[in-house]
Amino acid sequence: MGGTRPSSVLFVCGLNAVRSPMAEALARRLFGKSIYIQSAGVRKGELDPFSVKVMEEVGLDIGRHRPRTVEEIEDDNFDLIITLAPEAHHKALDMTRTLAADVEYWPTPDPQLATGSREQIMETYRAVRDGLEKRIRSRLDWKPQGQT
């Protein structure tokens, strides 16, 4: 990881229903308007209720998020595209044939594949949420306000 802090970031996963909306909400909370942040999917899915719940646990409401595809993003001028699934990474690499953007692949498990009790499934979603937040903080060089 590393590199300079981008001024715009696009998070991409398969359906824009779990991982990328989580990453978008976490990054927006950390960086406010100092970085332009969006998310999209290779295909359009339905927002996952477990992802809404685990984000509520950390004070973020993604319940009004509407999944969309990369093609539906109006602004395609991103400095950095972070992909969270293999199909998203392939799509981003195709996009960068015509865009001047860096692409990073962050392999992130799909919590929708989790099995077990409701609590076990929720733990899987929490692990994805917490892992994304840790990587976002590290990669985008987050510091609490007042620190340089």
Stockholm file with secondary structure:
# STOCKHOLM 1.0

chainA/1-148         MGGTRPSSVLFVCGLNAVRSPMAEALARRLFGKSIYIQSAGVRKGELDPFSVKVMEEVGLDIGRHRPRTVEEIEDDNFDLIITLAPEAHHKALDMTRTLAADVEYWPTPDPQLATGSREQIMETYRAVRDGLEKRIRSRLDWKPQGQT
#=GR chainA/1-148 SS CCCCCCSEEEEEESSSSSHHHHHHHHHHHHHTTSSEEEEEESSCCCCCHHHHHHHHTTTCCCTTCCCCBGGGCSCCCCSEEEECSHHHHHHHHHHTTTSCCEEEECCCCCGGGCCSSHHHHHHHHHHHHHHHHHHHHHHTTCCCTTCC
#=GC SS_cons         CCCCCCSEEEEEESSSSSHHHHHHHHHHHHHTTSSEEEEEESSCCCCCHHHHHHHHTTTCCCTTCCCCBGGGCSCCCCSEEEECSHHHHHHHHHHTTTSCCEEEECCCCCGGGCCSSHHHHHHHHHHHHHHHHHHHHHHTTCCCTTCC
//
